[in-house]
Amino acid sequence: MLLRKLRAAFLVPLSVLSLVGSQHVATGDAVPSDVDRGELLRVGGSSYPRLVRLQHSGEANGRVLVSMTTYADQTGFAVVYESRDDGATFQPLAEIRDPEGANEKGMCCSTLYELPQRVGDMPAGTLLWAGTAGVGDDAEVRRSSIRLWRSNDHGRTWEFLSTIVRAPQGPGVWEPEFTVSEQGDLVVFYSDDGDPEHDQKLVQVRSRDGRTWTDLRDTVKNDEFTVRPGMAGVRTLPDGTYVMVYEVCNYDPVHICTIWMRTSQDGWDFGDPYDLGTEILSETGGQPLGTPTIAWAPGPGPNGRLLLAYQMLANDNGGWAPGNGRTLMVNDDPSDLAHGWREIPAPVQISYNQGSVCRNFSPTLLPTRDGKSVIHVTTDFEKYIGGPCEAYHATGPIDGAGTSAPPEVHPVDPRPGR
């Protein structure tokens, strides 16, 4: 029987929240921290880190912000940290305490976005944060929703804006991702468990003002019920092309959650939802697996380059690749998403990385101001499996000479429990 998606473990607030919160819940023998390289970003539990650099915010331009979800006092909420030294250090900036995440209802799967242009009454530079609230302890009675908040002062204070979607009892809606379409609409993509014909699919809606959401449509889905597309990330290239990355789980019999991409010319129409798109494989045969995120950086060509972060790296024929837990990928020619992906050393490196609801789960990355290096934030257990899940950060070159020594290769099938 096919195993469920890793993120399913995040749906139970008490178990997740003991993972990402400040409590220590021992579930096995203590082991040393698996982070070989990287600095602890904050203490108190973190998941789903998301980086943005302010680019449309006047005198605040250049600041780097990172948001994370956490848990304390039976409440799930977001924390926002700021860096004014290009990702070298981070300081706490704000909290977003949605009442829908309180009283054990929980909060997860969040995103952070800076508007590049005006949408409704929100000027360019408005910050948006959205996450899933009400993840619920019992999947049969869960009533989750994706809640949108805005900041008009570069992330220091936040106000609730709208509920993007409220799922019916039972199914869940997860992992929102924003873009602004060519038509000027605010578009959000999210993973949806509520279609009885699909265990999960990617869908999208849009809004003219961030308050009213319309035109629900499918983005990626599959005829096979157990195939689960999800976890979208979207970036825009200088020529106006929109690039989307996402995972497709339970499709490849060897690799549990392969990573795919597709493009759009207007940010709304991404083509036939039954076409899975272009699968990502490195030039050396590395197969990235699970929880992808992307960033754009300047590069050798007019369209720059794409940076890809992910959870695990396998060989194309199965088993762990040498760079598992220690690599990112770069494509220097985004006009050809099927080729040209090269592995580079990840700034944060994790030595034991075989699938976990915390370890290297849903990382984030961002180029430095000069575009020559990458800021990388990912999560791992701080002290032992079952202990707090914490965020770590580091910065490393995109075009560095040489690579770090690979970890021991574990000859096992890279299919984590889901």
Order of alpha helices (4+ residues) and beta strands (2+ residues): alpha-beta-beta-beta-beta-beta-beta-beta-beta-beta-beta-beta-beta-beta-beta-beta-beta-beta-beta-beta-beta-beta-beta-beta-beta-beta-beta-beta-beta
